Amino acid sequence: MKKIMFVCTGNTCRSPMAEYLLKDIIKKAEITDIKVTSAGLMANENDKISKNASVALKQFGITVRRFKPKRTTEELCRKQNAIICMTSSHKKYFIGFNNVYTVDELTGLGEIQDPFGKSQEEYDECARHLKRACESIFELLIYG
């Protein structure tokens, strides 16, 4: 089983959107041996996914239920085959891990900017950017 974890700062916007988008692609392809999760470098586990992030995912027919942010831990990271960071600044936190990449390194689509505190339109655009990135990441996972 391949295990992939998306990482951002708070695990309320970008990384959960990426998690749900990639899970949706994998489900539609009827693949069962890839597990996707997400976490945040500074996540508050009492928080929840941003309302705007949930709304942004609906443009792809994805409904979020019972998502709880989680903080990145060494134990959680060691269980992953790949850790995919939204930006190069996130990647800097993973010293000693050789399975850490940025979205841009894998896809060439640029870094995923944080929509936190911005308009719904910004969240929607972030979700579209993540959708393109997840489609690329999926191709890499399946076809190498």
VMD Tcl script that builds the backbone (N, CA, C; Angstrom):
set m [mol new atoms 432]
animate dup $m
set s [atomselect $m all]
$s set {name element resname resid chain x y z} {
  {N N MET 1 A 0.857 -1.184 0.000}
  {CA C MET 1 A 0.000 0.000 0.000}
  {C C MET 1 A 0.897 1.238 0.000}
  {N N LYS 2 A 0.694 2.116 -0.974}
  {CA C LYS 2 A 1.412 3.386 -1.022}
  {C C LYS 2 A 0.688 4.375 -0.116}
  {N N LYS 3 A 1.470 5.115 0.670}
  {CA C LYS 3 A 0.890 6.114 1.565}
  {C C LYS 3 A 1.473 7.480 1.222}
  {N N ILE 4 A 0.563 8.426 0.963}
  {CA C ILE 4 A 0.936 9.776 0.569}
  {C C ILE 4 A 0.311 10.764 1.533}
  {N N MET 5 A 1.107 11.734 1.947}
  {CA C MET 5 A 0.594 12.762 2.857}
  {C C MET 5 A 0.893 14.143 2.287}
  {N N PHE 6 A -0.144 14.959 2.189}
  {CA C PHE 6 A 0.008 16.358 1.805}
  {C C PHE 6 A 0.227 17.184 3.066}
  {N N VAL 7 A 1.093 18.190 2.972}
  {CA C VAL 7 A 1.403 19.026 4.133}
  {C C VAL 7 A 1.289 20.498 3.771}
  {N N CYS 8 A 0.655 21.249 4.674}
  {CA C CYS 8 A 0.646 22.707 4.597}
  {C C CYS 8 A 0.857 23.230 6.019}
  {N N THR 9 A 0.436 24.422 6.286}
  {CA C THR 9 A 0.688 25.020 7.593}
  {C C THR 9 A -0.325 24.562 8.641}
  {N N GLY 10 A -1.608 24.819 8.392}
  {CA C GLY 10 A -2.614 24.558 9.416}
  {C C GLY 10 A -3.497 23.352 9.203}
  {N N ASN 11 A -3.386 22.718 8.031}
  {CA C ASN 11 A -4.214 21.555 7.687}
  {C C ASN 11 A -5.708 21.896 7.737}
  {N N THR 12 A -6.026 23.119 7.290}
  {CA C THR 12 A -7.432 23.514 7.207}
  {C C THR 12 A -7.825 23.962 5.803}
  {N N CYS 13 A -6.859 24.203 4.924}
  {CA C CYS 13 A -7.175 24.705 3.575}
  {C C CYS 13 A -6.535 23.839 2.491}
  {N N ARG 14 A -5.269 24.108 2.199}
  {CA C ARG 14 A -4.609 23.491 1.047}
  {C C ARG 14 A -4.444 21.984 1.157}
  {N N SER 15 A -3.838 21.521 2.234}
  {CA C SER 15 A -3.565 20.073 2.296}
  {C C SER 15 A -4.841 19.235 2.369}
  {N N PRO 16 A -5.889 19.659 3.094}
  {CA C PRO 16 A -7.108 18.850 3.038}
  {C C PRO 16 A -7.762 18.876 1.652}
  {N N MET 17 A -7.693 20.032 0.969}
  {CA C MET 17 A -8.254 20.067 -0.384}
  {C C MET 17 A -7.484 19.100 -1.279}
  {N N ALA 18 A -6.158 19.096 -1.179}
  {CA C ALA 18 A -5.348 18.170 -1.979}
  {C C ALA 18 A -5.681 16.720 -1.625}
  {N N GLU 19 A -5.821 16.444 -0.332}
  {CA C GLU 19 A -6.163 15.090 0.112}
  {C C GLU 19 A -7.467 14.624 -0.528}
  {N N TYR 20 A -8.504 15.432 -0.427}
  {CA C TYR 20 A -9.809 15.039 -0.953}
  {C C TYR 20 A -9.806 14.956 -2.477}
  {N N LEU 21 A -9.078 15.847 -3.137}
  {CA C LEU 21 A -9.011 15.814 -4.599}
  {C C LEU 21 A -8.301 14.555 -5.093}
  {N N LEU 22 A -7.160 14.223 -4.479}
  {CA C LEU 22 A -6.445 13.026 -4.917}
  {C C LEU 22 A -7.238 11.757 -4.578}
  {N N LYS 23 A -7.859 11.731 -3.408}
  {CA C LYS 23 A -8.708 10.587 -3.058}
  {C C LYS 23 A -9.818 10.392 -4.087}
  {N N ASP 24 A -10.410 11.486 -4.547}
  {CA C ASP 24 A -11.485 11.418 -5.535}
  {C C ASP 24 A -10.974 10.844 -6.854}
  {N N ILE 25 A -9.808 11.284 -7.291}
  {CA C ILE 25 A -9.208 10.776 -8.532}
  {C C ILE 25 A -8.927 9.282 -8.400}
  {N N ILE 26 A -8.358 8.883 -7.267}
  {CA C ILE 26 A -8.024 7.478 -7.019}
  {C C ILE 26 A -9.284 6.615 -6.984}
  {N N LYS 27 A -10.316 7.122 -6.311}
  {CA C LYS 27 A -11.582 6.374 -6.219}
  {C C LYS 27 A -12.198 6.177 -7.601}
  {N N LYS 28 A -12.211 7.231 -8.413}
  {CA C LYS 28 A -12.798 7.140 -9.751}
  {C C LYS 28 A -12.009 6.180 -10.645}
  {N N ALA 29 A -10.712 6.032 -10.367}
  {CA C ALA 29 A -9.877 5.095 -11.131}
  {C C ALA 29 A -9.976 3.674 -10.576}
  {N N GLU 30 A -10.750 3.528 -9.500}
  {CA C GLU 30 A -10.960 2.230 -8.845}
  {C C GLU 30 A -9.656 1.590 -8.372}
  {N N ILE 31 A -8.796 2.424 -7.829}
  {CA C ILE 31 A -7.524 1.948 -7.277}
  {C C ILE 31 A -7.664 1.894 -5.757}
  {N N THR 32 A -7.227 0.796 -5.174}
  {CA C THR 32 A -7.430 0.605 -3.734}
  {C C THR 32 A -6.136 0.496 -2.935}
  {N N ASP 33 A -4.980 0.576 -3.591}
  {CA C ASP 33 A -3.734 0.382 -2.846}
  {C C ASP 33 A -2.944 1.669 -2.616}
  {N N ILE 34 A -3.645 2.807 -2.638}
  {CA C ILE 34 A -3.026 4.096 -2.334}
  {C C ILE 34 A -3.852 4.765 -1.240}
  {N N LYS 35 A -3.197 5.112 -0.154}
  {CA C LYS 35 A -3.862 5.801 0.957}
  {C C LYS 35 A -3.352 7.240 1.001}
  {N N VAL 36 A -4.274 8.194 1.078}
  {CA C VAL 36 A -3.926 9.616 1.076}
  {C C VAL 36 A -4.409 10.254 2.368}
  {N N THR 37 A -3.559 11.065 2.941}
  {CA C THR 37 A -3.909 11.805 4.148}
  {C C THR 37 A -3.299 13.200 4.036}
  {N N SER 38 A -3.485 14.002 5.074}
  {CA C SER 38 A -2.876 15.328 5.106}
  {C C SER 38 A -2.609 15.716 6.554}
  {N N ALA 39 A -1.714 16.690 6.708}
  {CA C ALA 39 A -1.361 17.181 8.039}
  {C C ALA 39 A -0.808 18.597 7.903}
  {N N GLY 40 A -0.693 19.262 9.035}
  {CA C GLY 40 A -0.170 20.621 9.042}
  {C C GLY 40 A 0.975 20.785 10.012}
  {N N LEU 41 A 1.925 21.604 9.640}
  {CA C LEU 41 A 3.086 21.851 10.499}
  {C C LEU 41 A 2.671 22.487 11.821}
  {N N MET 42 A 1.638 23.317 11.790}
  {CA C MET 42 A 1.173 24.002 12.995}
  {C C MET 42 A -0.320 23.787 13.209}
  {N N ALA 43 A -0.788 22.630 12.842}
  {CA C ALA 43 A -2.230 22.349 12.919}
  {C C ALA 43 A -2.731 22.361 14.359}
  {N N ASN 44 A -3.933 22.880 14.513}
  {CA C ASN 44 A -4.651 22.831 15.776}
  {C C ASN 44 A -5.680 21.714 15.631}
  {N N GLU 45 A -5.493 20.652 16.380}
  {CA C GLU 45 A -6.349 19.479 16.224}
  {C C GLU 45 A -7.786 19.710 16.693}
  {N N ASN 46 A -8.056 20.841 17.323}
  {CA C ASN 46 A -9.424 21.192 17.714}
  {C C ASN 46 A -10.123 22.010 16.637}
  {N N ASP 47 A -9.416 22.300 15.560}
  {CA C ASP 47 A -9.947 23.103 14.471}
  {C C ASP 47 A -10.748 22.219 13.516}
  {N N LYS 48 A -11.130 22.741 12.380}
  {CA C LYS 48 A -11.803 21.962 11.344}
  {C C LYS 48 A -11.414 22.537 9.992}
  {N N ILE 49 A -11.791 21.854 8.937}
  {CA C ILE 49 A -11.485 22.354 7.600}
  {C C ILE 49 A -12.177 23.702 7.406}
  {N N SER 50 A -11.518 24.592 6.717}
  {CA C SER 50 A -12.077 25.911 6.428}
  {C C SER 50 A -13.379 25.765 5.647}
  {N N LYS 51 A -14.357 26.562 6.012}
  {CA C LYS 51 A -15.643 26.542 5.295}
  {C C LYS 51 A -15.413 26.846 3.818}
  {N N ASN 52 A -14.553 27.810 3.520}
  {CA C ASN 52 A -14.285 28.166 2.127}
  {C C ASN 52 A -13.624 27.018 1.365}
  {N N ALA 53 A -12.782 26.243 2.042}
  {CA C ALA 53 A -12.156 25.081 1.400}
  {C C ALA 53 A -13.215 24.032 1.074}
  {N N SER 54 A -14.135 23.805 1.995}
  {CA C SER 54 A -15.235 22.854 1.751}
  {C C SER 54 A -16.085 23.296 0.573}
  {N N VAL 55 A -16.395 24.579 0.532}
  {CA C VAL 55 A -17.199 25.118 -0.574}
  {C C VAL 55 A -16.436 24.970 -1.890}
  {N N ALA 56 A -15.140 25.238 -1.884}
  {CA C ALA 56 A -14.322 25.134 -3.097}
  {C C ALA 56 A -14.311 23.711 -3.644}
  {N N LEU 57 A -14.310 22.729 -2.765}
  {CA C LEU 57 A -14.303 21.331 -3.210}
  {C C LEU 57 A -15.618 20.927 -3.866}
  {N N LYS 58 A -16.703 21.609 -3.516}
  {CA C LYS 58 A -18.009 21.266 -4.085}
  {C C LYS 58 A -18.054 21.482 -5.589}
  {N N GLN 59 A -17.187 22.373 -6.133}
  {CA C GLN 59 A -17.157 22.573 -7.584}
  {C C GLN 59 A -16.736 21.297 -8.316}
  {N N PHE 60 A -16.142 20.349 -7.578}
  {CA C PHE 60 A -15.728 19.064 -8.154}
  {C C PHE 60 A -16.609 17.916 -7.659}
  {N N GLY 61 A -17.711 18.268 -7.016}
  {CA C GLY 61 A -18.636 17.255 -6.526}
  {C C GLY 61 A -18.151 16.545 -5.275}
  {N N ILE 62 A -17.257 17.174 -4.536}
  {CA C ILE 62 A -16.686 16.559 -3.331}
  {C C ILE 62 A -17.292 17.212 -2.097}
  {N N THR 63 A -17.832 16.385 -1.210}
  {CA C THR 63 A -18.377 16.854 0.060}
  {C C THR 63 A -17.482 16.349 1.185}
  {N N VAL 64 A -17.112 17.255 2.066}
  {CA C VAL 64 A -16.239 16.912 3.192}
  {C C VAL 64 A -17.096 16.613 4.409}
  {N N ARG 65 A -16.805 15.459 5.007}
  {CA C ARG 65 A -17.503 15.083 6.238}
  {C C ARG 65 A -16.464 14.675 7.278}
  {N N ARG 66 A -16.619 15.161 8.458}
  {CA C ARG 66 A -15.804 14.743 9.608}
  {C C ARG 66 A -14.297 14.863 9.413}
  {N N PHE 67 A -13.839 15.940 8.851}
  {CA C PHE 67 A -12.394 16.145 8.727}
  {C C PHE 67 A -11.878 16.835 9.984}
  {N N LYS 68 A -10.817 16.293 10.559}
  {CA C LYS 68 A -10.164 16.913 11.720}
  {C C LYS 68 A -8.699 17.132 11.373}
  {N N PRO 69 A -8.234 18.375 11.457}
  {CA C PRO 69 A -6.822 18.636 11.193}
  {C C PRO 69 A -5.916 17.836 12.125}
  {N N LYS 70 A -4.749 17.495 11.611}
  {CA C LYS 70 A -3.763 16.832 12.453}
  {C C LYS 70 A -2.400 17.461 12.212}
  {N N ARG 71 A -1.604 17.432 13.247}
  {CA C ARG 71 A -0.262 18.001 13.193}
  {C C ARG 71 A 0.713 16.953 12.679}
  {N N THR 72 A 1.683 17.412 11.907}
  {CA C THR 72 A 2.731 16.502 11.461}
  {C C THR 72 A 3.552 16.067 12.670}
  {N N THR 73 A 3.822 14.785 12.733}
  {CA C THR 73 A 4.694 14.244 13.772}
  {C C THR 73 A 5.717 13.351 13.081}
  {N N GLU 74 A 6.811 13.109 13.759}
  {CA C GLU 74 A 7.827 12.232 13.185}
  {C C GLU 74 A 7.239 10.847 12.917}
  {N N GLU 75 A 6.454 10.347 13.854}
  {CA C GLU 75 A 5.835 9.023 13.701}
  {C C GLU 75 A 4.934 8.972 12.467}
  {N N LEU 76 A 4.097 9.981 12.289}
  {CA C LEU 76 A 3.205 10.035 11.133}
  {C C LEU 76 A 4.012 10.112 9.833}
  {N N CYS 77 A 5.054 10.917 9.827}
  {CA C CYS 77 A 5.876 11.089 8.624}
  {C C CYS 77 A 6.602 9.805 8.245}
  {N N ARG 78 A 7.064 9.063 9.217}
  {CA C ARG 78 A 7.803 7.824 8.934}
  {C C ARG 78 A 6.925 6.749 8.289}
  {N N LYS 79 A 5.616 6.880 8.432}
  {CA C LYS 79 A 4.682 5.903 7.853}
  {C C LYS 79 A 4.383 6.177 6.372}
  {N N GLN 80 A 4.850 7.321 5.857}
  {CA C GLN 80 A 4.488 7.735 4.497}
  {C C GLN 80 A 5.533 7.310 3.469}
  {N N ASN 81 A 5.065 6.952 2.284}
  {CA C ASN 81 A 5.977 6.719 1.157}
  {C C ASN 81 A 6.391 8.037 0.527}
  {N N ALA 82 A 5.482 9.008 0.554}
  {CA C ALA 82 A 5.778 10.327 0.003}
  {C C ALA 82 A 5.064 11.387 0.822}
  {N N ILE 83 A 5.794 12.464 1.089}
  {CA C ILE 83 A 5.251 13.636 1.776}
  {C C ILE 83 A 5.325 14.766 0.764}
  {N N ILE 84 A 4.174 15.353 0.458}
  {CA C ILE 84 A 4.102 16.382 -0.578}
  {C C ILE 84 A 3.715 17.708 0.063}
  {N N CYS 85 A 4.642 18.652 0.028}
  {CA C CYS 85 A 4.460 19.965 0.649}
  {C C CYS 85 A 3.912 20.970 -0.354}
  {N N MET 86 A 3.123 21.896 0.144}
  {CA C MET 86 A 2.543 22.921 -0.709}
  {C C MET 86 A 3.588 23.926 -1.193}
  {N N THR 87 A 4.615 24.181 -0.371}
  {CA C THR 87 A 5.655 25.149 -0.736}
  {C C THR 87 A 7.034 24.635 -0.307}
  {N N SER 88 A 8.058 25.268 -0.848}
  {CA C SER 88 A 9.433 24.906 -0.477}
  {C C SER 88 A 9.718 25.262 0.979}
  {N N SER 89 A 9.044 26.272 1.514}
  {CA C SER 89 A 9.266 26.616 2.929}
  {C C SER 89 A 8.742 25.510 3.849}
  {N N HIS 90 A 7.683 24.816 3.452}
  {CA C HIS 90 A 7.193 23.682 4.246}
  {C C HIS 90 A 8.212 22.541 4.213}
  {N N LYS 91 A 8.797 22.319 3.062}
  {CA C LYS 91 A 9.732 21.203 2.881}
  {C C LYS 91 A 10.942 21.315 3.815}
  {N N LYS 92 A 11.336 22.521 4.137}
  {CA C LYS 92 A 12.519 22.756 4.984}
  {C C LYS 92 A 12.388 22.146 6.378}
  {N N TYR 93 A 11.176 21.849 6.797}
  {CA C TYR 93 A 10.942 21.272 8.121}
  {C C TYR 93 A 11.261 19.782 8.191}
  {N N PHE 94 A 11.468 19.157 7.056}
  {CA C PHE 94 A 11.614 17.705 7.023}
  {C C PHE 94 A 13.064 17.253 6.854}
  {N N ILE 95 A 13.917 17.729 7.732}
  {CA C ILE 95 A 15.328 17.359 7.706}
  {C C ILE 95 A 15.455 15.876 8.062}
  {N N GLY 96 A 16.242 15.154 7.273}
  {CA C GLY 96 A 16.453 13.734 7.535}
  {C C GLY 96 A 15.500 12.810 6.809}
  {N N PHE 97 A 14.508 13.368 6.129}
  {CA C PHE 97 A 13.571 12.557 5.343}
  {C C PHE 97 A 13.951 12.688 3.867}
  {N N ASN 98 A 14.010 11.567 3.166}
  {CA C ASN 98 A 14.364 11.626 1.741}
  {C C ASN 98 A 13.154 11.384 0.837}
  {N N ASN 99 A 11.980 11.408 1.402}
  {CA C ASN 99 A 10.750 11.157 0.645}
  {C C ASN 99 A 9.837 12.385 0.629}
  {N N VAL 100 A 10.439 13.575 0.704}
  {CA C VAL 100 A 9.674 14.823 0.789}
  {C C VAL 100 A 9.852 15.622 -0.498}
  {N N TYR 101 A 8.736 16.069 -1.034}
  {CA C TYR 101 A 8.727 16.809 -2.297}
  {C C TYR 101 A 7.802 18.008 -2.156}
  {N N THR 102 A 7.951 18.957 -3.052}
  {CA C THR 102 A 6.952 20.023 -3.137}
  {C C THR 102 A 6.037 19.699 -4.317}
  {N N VAL 103 A 4.864 20.277 -4.297}
  {CA C VAL 103 A 3.946 20.117 -5.421}
  {C C VAL 103 A 4.647 20.553 -6.706}
  {N N ASP 104 A 5.369 21.660 -6.637}
  {CA C ASP 104 A 6.051 22.179 -7.822}
  {C C ASP 104 A 7.124 21.216 -8.326}
  {N N GLU 105 A 7.891 20.618 -7.433}
  {CA C GLU 105 A 8.920 19.658 -7.854}
  {C C GLU 105 A 8.310 18.487 -8.618}
  {N N LEU 106 A 7.154 18.044 -8.201}
  {CA C LEU 106 A 6.515 16.888 -8.831}
  {C C LEU 106 A 5.749 17.235 -10.101}
  {N N THR 107 A 5.226 18.450 -10.167}
  {CA C THR 107 A 4.307 18.774 -11.261}
  {C C THR 107 A 4.774 19.909 -12.167}
  {N N GLY 108 A 5.651 20.765 -11.667}
  {CA C GLY 108 A 6.056 21.947 -12.433}
  {C C GLY 108 A 4.972 23.006 -12.507}
  {N N LEU 109 A 3.964 22.892 -11.657}
  {CA C LEU 109 A 2.823 23.817 -11.694}
  {C C LEU 109 A 2.943 24.976 -10.705}
  {N N GLY 110 A 4.083 25.094 -10.052}
  {CA C GLY 110 A 4.285 26.180 -9.100}
  {C C GLY 110 A 3.847 25.798 -7.705}
  {N N GLU 111 A 4.188 26.678 -6.763}
  {CA C GLU 111 A 3.810 26.453 -5.374}
  {C C GLU 111 A 2.337 26.770 -5.175}
  {N N ILE 112 A 1.762 26.160 -4.168}
  {CA C ILE 112 A 0.346 26.362 -3.865}
  {C C ILE 112 A 0.253 27.427 -2.775}
  {N N GLN 113 A -0.191 28.603 -3.155}
  {CA C GLN 113 A -0.274 29.727 -2.225}
  {C C GLN 113 A -1.453 29.565 -1.266}
  {N N ASP 114 A -1.263 30.052 -0.065}
  {CA C ASP 114 A -2.255 29.904 0.997}
  {C C ASP 114 A -3.432 30.857 0.787}
  {N N PRO 115 A -4.649 30.325 0.666}
  {CA C PRO 115 A -5.817 31.197 0.522}
  {C C PRO 115 A -6.399 31.651 1.863}
  {N N PHE 116 A -5.804 31.206 2.970}
  {CA C PHE 116 A -6.364 31.484 4.299}
  {C C PHE 116 A -6.684 32.969 4.466}
  {N N GLY 117 A -7.920 33.229 4.877}
  {CA C GLY 117 A -8.363 34.596 5.137}
  {C C GLY 117 A -8.724 35.386 3.899}
  {N N LYS 118 A -8.678 34.746 2.741}
  {CA C LYS 118 A -8.982 35.436 1.490}
  {C C LYS 118 A -10.402 35.101 1.030}
  {N N SER 119 A -10.753 35.588 -0.138}
  {CA C SER 119 A -12.118 35.435 -0.661}
  {C C SER 119 A -12.397 34.007 -1.124}
  {N N GLN 120 A -13.679 33.709 -1.296}
  {CA C GLN 120 A -14.068 32.408 -1.820}
  {C C GLN 120 A -13.463 32.189 -3.196}
  {N N GLU 121 A -13.383 33.247 -3.979}
  {CA C GLU 121 A -12.786 33.138 -5.315}
  {C C GLU 121 A -11.330 32.651 -5.221}
  {N N GLU 122 A -10.590 33.128 -4.232}
  {CA C GLU 122 A -9.196 32.692 -4.031}
  {C C GLU 122 A -9.156 31.204 -3.665}
  {N N TYR 123 A -10.066 30.766 -2.815}
  {CA C TYR 123 A -10.144 29.343 -2.457}
  {C C TYR 123 A -10.494 28.489 -3.675}
  {N N ASP 124 A -11.447 28.976 -4.470}
  {CA C ASP 124 A -11.855 28.240 -5.664}
  {C C ASP 124 A -10.681 28.093 -6.631}
  {N N GLU 125 A -9.917 29.176 -6.804}
  {CA C GLU 125 A -8.753 29.121 -7.696}
  {C C GLU 125 A -7.687 28.186 -7.132}
  {N N CYS 126 A -7.473 28.219 -5.838}
  {CA C CYS 126 A -6.516 27.315 -5.190}
  {C C CYS 126 A -6.934 25.864 -5.421}
  {N N ALA 127 A -8.213 25.576 -5.287}
  {CA C ALA 127 A -8.719 24.216 -5.501}
  {C C ALA 127 A -8.514 23.782 -6.953}
  {N N ARG 128 A -8.713 24.687 -7.897}
  {CA C ARG 128 A -8.490 24.341 -9.310}
  {C C ARG 128 A -7.000 24.061 -9.563}
  {N N HIS 129 A -6.131 24.854 -8.954}
  {CA C HIS 129 A -4.686 24.643 -9.057}
  {C C HIS 129 A -4.319 23.277 -8.459}
  {N N LEU 130 A -4.881 22.979 -7.308}
  {CA C LEU 130 A -4.630 21.686 -6.665}
  {C C LEU 130 A -5.188 20.524 -7.492}
  {N N LYS 131 A -6.311 20.715 -8.131}
  {CA C LYS 131 A -6.898 19.663 -8.978}
  {C C LYS 131 A -5.928 19.305 -10.104}
  {N N ARG 132 A -5.376 20.329 -10.774}
  {CA C ARG 132 A -4.402 20.074 -11.844}
  {C C ARG 132 A -3.175 19.360 -11.277}
  {N N ALA 133 A -2.725 19.807 -10.117}
  {CA C ALA 133 A -1.553 19.194 -9.475}
  {C C ALA 133 A -1.832 17.736 -9.116}
  {N N CYS 134 A -2.992 17.465 -8.548}
  {CA C CYS 134 A -3.335 16.093 -8.149}
  {C C CYS 134 A -3.469 15.176 -9.356}
  {N N GLU 135 A -3.977 15.685 -10.458}
  {CA C GLU 135 A -4.043 14.878 -11.677}
  {C C GLU 135 A -2.636 14.494 -12.128}
  {N N SER 136 A -1.711 15.438 -12.057}
  {CA C SER 136 A -0.308 15.167 -12.406}
  {C C SER 136 A 0.331 14.177 -11.440}
  {N N ILE 137 A 0.094 14.377 -10.165}
  {CA C ILE 137 A 0.650 13.484 -9.138}
  {C C ILE 137 A 0.105 12.072 -9.326}
  {N N PHE 138 A -1.171 11.965 -9.633}
  {CA C PHE 138 A -1.781 10.660 -9.886}
  {C C PHE 138 A -1.073 9.960 -11.052}
  {N N GLU 139 A -0.834 10.686 -12.128}
  {CA C GLU 139 A -0.125 10.103 -13.279}
  {C C GLU 139 A 1.258 9.596 -12.869}
  {N N LEU 140 A 1.951 10.365 -12.042}
  {CA C LEU 140 A 3.270 9.932 -11.547}
  {C C LEU 140 A 3.156 8.662 -10.716}
  {N N LEU 141 A 2.144 8.593 -9.867}
  {CA C LEU 141 A 1.956 7.422 -9.008}
  {C C LEU 141 A 1.670 6.161 -9.826}
  {N N ILE 142 A 0.866 6.317 -10.840}
  {CA C ILE 142 A 0.424 5.162 -11.616}
  {C C ILE 142 A 1.434 4.762 -12.688}
  {N N TYR 143 A 1.980 5.768 -13.378}
  {CA C TYR 143 A 2.834 5.463 -14.521}
  {C C TYR 143 A 4.308 5.780 -14.297}
  {N N GLY 144 A 4.609 6.297 -13.080}
  {CA C GLY 144 A 5.999 6.546 -12.709}
  {C C GLY 144 A 6.609 7.671 -13.442}
}
mol reanalyze $m
mol bondsrecalc $m
mol representation Tube
mol addrep $m
